[in-house]
Amino acid sequence: MEKQTPLTEALFYILLSVRKPNHGYGIIQEVQELTDGRVVLGPGTLYGAMQTMTARGWIRIYSEETDSRKKKEYIITETGRKVFAEEKRRLEELLRNAERMEEGTW
């Protein structure tokens, strides 16, 4: 797998929000709640990112309503889980190293 990290904050939170089936508006709300309003995804950012992640195989359509609104739910794929895990490890390393430097143990 080609190197996929670092992820943008938007990609990170979108992947986190589709661990269970979720639709666009639900993702926007969840990210806003998780970050206490610090990160607010606009529809353009969200749907552009989701198109990219779908093309990369990180997420897939889980279900699609057939009414006039055609609300789609997305879910993370195994590839997306691996990318997310790699990014999580990278971020944990950053924090570990910062703590070591602050404590003077490095």
DRENPA-3360 file (N, C-alpha, C; in nm, 2 decimals, always signed):
BEGIN
1 = MEKQTPLT = +0.09/-0.12/+0.00/+0.00/+0.00/+0.00/+0.09/+0.12/+0.00 ~ +0.06/+0.22/-0.09/+0.14/+0.34/-0.09/+0.12/+0.42/+0.04 ~ +0.21/+0.50/+0.07/+0.20/+0.58/+0.19/+0.08/+0.68/+0.18 ~ -0.01/+0.67/+0.27/-0.13/+0.75/+0.27/-0.14/+0.86/+0.38 ~ -0.04/+0.87/+0.46/-0.04/+0.96/+0.57/+0.06/+1.07/+0.54 ~ +0.05/+1.19/+0.60/-0.05/+1.23/+0.70/-0.18/+1.26/+0.64 ~ -0.29/+1.23/+0.71/-0.42/+1.26/+0.66/-0.45/+1.41/+0.70 ~ -0.53/+1.47/+0.63/-0.59/+1.60/+0.67/-0.68/+1.57/+0.79;
9 = EALFYILL = -0.70/+1.68/+0.87/-0.80/+1.66/+0.98/-0.93/+1.62/+0.93 ~ -0.98/+1.68/+0.82/-1.11/+1.64/+0.76/-1.12/+1.49/+0.73 ~ -1.01/+1.44/+0.66/-1.01/+1.30/+0.63/-1.01/+1.21/+0.75 ~ -0.93/+1.25/+0.85/-0.93/+1.17/+0.97/-1.06/+1.16/+1.04 ~ -1.13/+1.28/+1.05/-1.26/+1.28/+1.12/-1.37/+1.21/+1.04 ~ -1.36/+1.22/+0.91/-1.46/+1.15/+0.82/-1.44/+1.00/+0.84 ~ -1.32/+0.95/+0.83/-1.30/+0.81/+0.85/-1.35/+0.76/+0.99 ~ -1.32/+0.84/+1.09/-1.37/+0.81/+1.23/-1.52/+0.81/+1.23;
17 = SVRKPNHG = -1.59/+0.89/+1.15/-1.73/+0.90/+1.16/-1.81/+0.79/+1.08 ~ -1.73/+0.72/+0.99/-1.80/+0.62/+0.91/-1.76/+0.47/+0.96 ~ -1.72/+0.46/+1.08/-1.70/+0.33/+1.14/-1.83/+0.25/+1.15 ~ -1.94/+0.33/+1.15/-2.07/+0.27/+1.14/-2.14/+0.34/+1.02 ~ -2.24/+0.29/+0.96/-2.30/+0.36/+0.85/-2.34/+0.50/+0.88 ~ -2.31/+0.59/+0.80/-2.34/+0.73/+0.83/-2.36/+0.81/+0.69 ~ -2.45/+0.91/+0.69/-2.47/+0.99/+0.57/-2.40/+1.12/+0.59 ~ -2.39/+1.20/+0.48/-2.32/+1.33/+0.48/-2.35/+1.42/+0.60;
25 = YGIIQEVQ = -2.48/+1.45/+0.62/-2.52/+1.54/+0.72/-2.49/+1.48/+0.86 ~ -2.50/+1.35/+0.87/-2.47/+1.29/+1.00/-2.32/+1.30/+1.03 ~ -2.23/+1.29/+0.93/-2.09/+1.30/+0.94/-2.06/+1.45/+0.99 ~ -2.12/+1.54/+0.92/-2.09/+1.69/+0.95/-2.13/+1.71/+1.10 ~ -2.24/+1.66/+1.14/-2.29/+1.68/+1.28/-2.19/+1.61/+1.38 ~ -2.15/+1.48/+1.35/-2.07/+1.41/+1.44/-1.93/+1.47/+1.46 ~ -1.87/+1.52/+1.35/-1.74/+1.58/+1.35/-1.75/+1.71/+1.44 ~ -1.86/+1.79/+1.42/-1.87/+1.91/+1.49/-1.89/+1.88/+1.64;
33 = ELTDGRVV = -1.96/+1.78/+1.67/-1.98/+1.74/+1.82/-1.85/+1.68/+1.88 ~ -1.78/+1.60/+1.80/-1.66/+1.54/+1.85/-1.55/+1.65/+1.88 ~ -1.55/+1.76/+1.81/-1.45/+1.86/+1.82/-1.50/+1.98/+1.89 ~ -1.62/+1.97/+1.96/-1.68/+2.08/+2.03/-1.69/+2.20/+1.94 ~ -1.72/+2.18/+1.81/-1.75/+2.29/+1.72/-1.62/+2.35/+1.66 ~ -1.51/+2.30/+1.69/-1.38/+2.35/+1.64/-1.37/+2.32/+1.49 ~ -1.41/+2.20/+1.45/-1.41/+2.16/+1.31/-1.55/+2.15/+1.25 ~ -1.58/+2.23/+1.15/-1.71/+2.23/+1.09/-1.68/+2.21/+0.94;
41 = LGPGTLYG = -1.72/+2.09/+0.90/-1.71/+2.05/+0.76/-1.81/+2.11/+0.67 ~ -1.78/+2.19/+0.57/-1.87/+2.24/+0.47/-1.91/+2.12/+0.38 ~ -2.02/+2.13/+0.31/-2.06/+2.03/+0.22/-1.96/+2.01/+0.11 ~ -1.90/+2.11/+0.06/-1.81/+2.10/-0.05/-1.68/+2.02/-0.01 ~ -1.63/+2.05/+0.11/-1.52/+1.98/+0.17/-1.55/+1.84/+0.19 ~ -1.67/+1.82/+0.25/-1.71/+1.68/+0.28/-1.73/+1.59/+0.16 ~ -1.80/+1.64/+0.06/-1.83/+1.56/-0.05/-1.71/+1.54/-0.14 ~ -1.63/+1.64/-0.15/-1.50/+1.63/-0.23/-1.41/+1.52/-0.16;
49 = AMQTMTAR = -1.40/+1.53/-0.03/-1.32/+1.43/+0.04/-1.38/+1.29/+0.03 ~ -1.51/+1.28/+0.04/-1.57/+1.15/+0.03/-1.55/+1.09/-0.11 ~ -1.56/+1.17/-0.22/-1.53/+1.12/-0.35/-1.39/+1.07/-0.36 ~ -1.29/+1.14/-0.31/-1.15/+1.10/-0.31/-1.14/+0.97/-0.23 ~ -1.20/+0.96/-0.12/-1.18/+0.84/-0.03/-1.25/+0.72/-0.10 ~ -1.37/+0.74/-0.17/-1.43/+0.63/-0.24/-1.35/+0.58/-0.35 ~ -1.29/+0.68/-0.42/-1.20/+0.64/-0.54/-1.08/+0.56/-0.49 ~ -1.03/+0.59/-0.37/-0.91/+0.52/-0.31/-0.95/+0.39/-0.24;
57 = GWIRIYSE = -1.08/+0.37/-0.23/-1.12/+0.24/-0.17/-1.12/+0.25/-0.02 ~ -1.12/+0.37/+0.04/-1.12/+0.38/+0.19/-1.26/+0.37/+0.25 ~ -1.36/+0.42/+0.17/-1.50/+0.41/+0.21/-1.58/+0.36/+0.09 ~ -1.70/+0.31/+0.13/-1.79/+0.27/+0.02/-1.93/+0.30/+0.06 ~ -2.02/+0.30/-0.04/-2.16/+0.33/-0.02/-2.21/+0.20/+0.06 ~ -2.28/+0.23/+0.17/-2.34/+0.12/+0.25/-2.48/+0.10/+0.20 ~ -2.56/+0.21/+0.19/-2.69/+0.20/+0.14/-2.73/+0.33/+0.08 ~ -2.83/+0.32/-0.01/-2.88/+0.44/-0.07/-3.03/+0.44/-0.08;
65 = ETDSRKKK = -3.09/+0.55/-0.02/-3.24/+0.56/-0.02/-3.28/+0.58/-0.17 ~ -3.40/+0.53/-0.20/-3.44/+0.55/-0.34/-3.54/+0.66/-0.36 ~ -3.57/+0.74/-0.25/-3.66/+0.85/-0.26/-3.59/+0.96/-0.34 ~ -3.66/+1.07/-0.35/-3.61/+1.18/-0.44/-3.48/+1.24/-0.38 ~ -3.45/+1.23/-0.25/-3.33/+1.29/-0.20/-3.21/+1.20/-0.22 ~ -3.23/+1.07/-0.23/-3.12/+0.98/-0.26/-3.01/+0.99/-0.15 ~ -3.05/+0.98/-0.03/-2.95/+0.99/+0.08/-2.86/+0.87/+0.08 ~ -2.73/+0.88/+0.08/-2.64/+0.77/+0.08/-2.57/+0.76/+0.21;
73 = EYIITETG = -2.56/+0.64/+0.26/-2.48/+0.61/+0.38/-2.35/+0.55/+0.34 ~ -2.25/+0.59/+0.40/-2.11/+0.54/+0.37/-2.06/+0.46/+0.49 ~ -1.96/+0.37/+0.47/-1.90/+0.30/+0.57/-1.75/+0.28/+0.53 ~ -1.67/+0.27/+0.63/-1.53/+0.25/+0.61/-1.50/+0.11/+0.56 ~ -1.40/+0.10/+0.47/-1.36/-0.03/+0.42/-1.24/-0.08/+0.50 ~ -1.19/-0.20/+0.47/-1.07/-0.26/+0.54/-0.95/-0.17/+0.50 ~ -0.94/-0.13/+0.38/-0.83/-0.04/+0.34/-0.84/+0.09/+0.42 ~ -0.96/+0.14/+0.43/-0.97/+0.27/+0.51/-0.93/+0.25/+0.66;
81 = RKVFAEEK = -0.97/+0.13/+0.71/-0.93/+0.10/+0.85/-0.78/+0.10/+0.87 ~ -0.71/+0.04/+0.77/-0.56/+0.03/+0.77/-0.50/+0.17/+0.76 ~ -0.55/+0.25/+0.67/-0.50/+0.39/+0.66/-0.53/+0.47/+0.79 ~ -0.65/+0.45/+0.85/-0.68/+0.52/+0.97/-0.58/+0.47/+1.09 ~ -0.56/+0.34/+1.09/-0.47/+0.29/+1.20/-0.33/+0.34/+1.18 ~ -0.28/+0.35/+1.06/-0.15/+0.40/+1.03/-0.14/+0.55/+1.08 ~ -0.24/+0.63/+1.05/-0.24/+0.77/+1.09/-0.25/+0.78/+1.24 ~ -0.33/+0.69/+1.30/-0.34/+0.70/+1.45/-0.20/+0.67/+1.51;
89 = RRLEELLR = -0.13/+0.57/+1.46/+0.00/+0.54/+1.51/+0.10/+0.66/+1.49 ~ +0.09/+0.72/+1.38/+0.17/+0.84/+1.35/+0.15/+0.95/+1.45 ~ +0.02/+0.98/+1.48/-0.02/+1.08/+1.57/+0.03/+1.05/+1.71 ~ +0.01/+0.92/+1.75/+0.06/+0.87/+1.88/+0.21/+0.89/+1.90 ~ +0.28/+0.86/+1.79/+0.43/+0.88/+1.79/+0.46/+1.03/+1.82 ~ +0.39/+1.12/+1.75/+0.41/+1.26/+1.76/+0.39/+1.30/+1.91 ~ +0.28/+1.26/+1.97/+0.25/+1.29/+2.11/+0.36/+1.23/+2.20 ~ +0.40/+1.11/+2.18/+0.50/+1.04/+2.26/+0.63/+1.12/+2.26;
97 = NAERMEEG = +0.67/+1.16/+2.14/+0.80/+1.23/+2.13/+0.79/+1.37/+2.19 ~ +0.68/+1.44/+2.18/+0.66/+1.57/+2.24/+0.67/+1.55/+2.39 ~ +0.60/+1.45/+2.45/+0.61/+1.43/+2.59/+0.75/+1.40/+2.64 ~ +0.82/+1.32/+2.56/+0.96/+1.28/+2.60/+1.04/+1.41/+2.60 ~ +1.03/+1.49/+2.50/+1.11/+1.61/+2.49/+1.07/+1.71/+2.61 ~ +0.95/+1.72/+2.64/+0.90/+1.81/+2.75/+0.95/+1.76/+2.88 ~ +0.95/+1.63/+2.90/+1.00/+1.57/+3.03/+1.15/+1.56/+3.04 ~ +1.22/+1.58/+2.92/+1.36/+1.57/+2.93/+1.41/+1.43/+2.93;
105 = TW = +1.33/+1.34/+2.89/+1.37/+1.19/+2.89/+1.43/+1.15/+2.75 ~ +1.45/+1.24/+2.66/+1.51/+1.21/+2.54/+1.64/+1.27/+2.52;
% end
